[in-house]
Amino acid sequence: MIDFSSYAALVLQFFSNNILIAIALGLAISFSLYKKPEITAKFLALCFFFVAVFYIMSLLSQSSTQEDKLIHKSERAMNDFAH
């Protein structure tokens, strides 16, 4: 099962533990926005799109696993009732 919140927490923890990498990434994005803003904006929009798709997939996988648990619980209840 994909858990988006745990991945987001891992990313935030990584950047908080590695301040120099976070600063370097921020400077690279800022420099790229200054030199080539159109390409950088398209790249960031693509990244946000992938994050949104990943988030939606994680929500859908969570709902399907909950339905599977409910189905198995119902099957067990029916089997117990039959005996």
Contacts in CASP RR format, 6 or more apart in sequence:
PFRMAT RR
TARGET T0000
AUTHOR 0000-0000-0000
METHOD contacts of the structure
MODEL  1
MIDFSSYAALVLQFFSNNILIAIALGLAISFSLYKKPEITAKFLALCFFF
VAVFYIMSLLSQSSTQEDKLIHKSERAMNDFAH
1 61 0 8 1.000
1 62 0 8 1.000
1 65 0 8 1.000
2 54 0 8 1.000
2 57 0 8 1.000
2 58 0 8 1.000
2 61 0 8 1.000
2 62 0 8 1.000
3 58 0 8 1.000
3 62 0 8 1.000
4 54 0 8 1.000
4 55 0 8 1.000
4 58 0 8 1.000
4 59 0 8 1.000
14 21 0 8 1.000
15 21 0 8 1.000
15 22 0 8 1.000
15 25 0 8 1.000
16 22 0 8 1.000
29 40 0 8 1.000
29 44 0 8 1.000
32 39 0 8 1.000
32 40 0 8 1.000
33 40 0 8 1.000
33 41 0 8 1.000
END
